[in-house]
Amino acid sequence: MTVDPERLQQALQFVRPRLRGHAGDMTATVSDEGDVVIEFHGACENCPSMAVTYAGLVQTYVEAVPGVRSVTAPQIHASPQTLASIRRRLGVRAGSVPLGLPTIGHPPAGVCA
């Protein structure tokens, strides 16, 4: 199964304004196998909350895209256990978008599509 490019674009369009609101940004590179590599730019590169943003928002939304096999970010130096702990504390379950946040394909009112 290949990554659904439209759904990936929707996920990125949801996440990017939140990063850009803090003078940051990101790029996503997708392999043929469905592995997505996230690279943070701007203020995100030195942000002390980068792991929280990655685990709680970026990884959550990108993982929910059909065809995505894995999501990694080389700039994140937290262990998988730490990232899992962050996700648990934020109420994020693997393969699902947290309660109260929009699902991919249905951006909330006011979010640019």
PyMOL commands that set and color helices and strands:
alter all, ss='L'
color gray80, all
select helices_A, chain A and resi 5-20+43-46+50-63+80-90
alter helices_A, ss='H'
color red, helices_A
select strands_A, chain A and resi 24-30+35-42+70-72
alter strands_A, ss='S'
color yellow, strands_A
deselect
rebuild
show_as cartoon
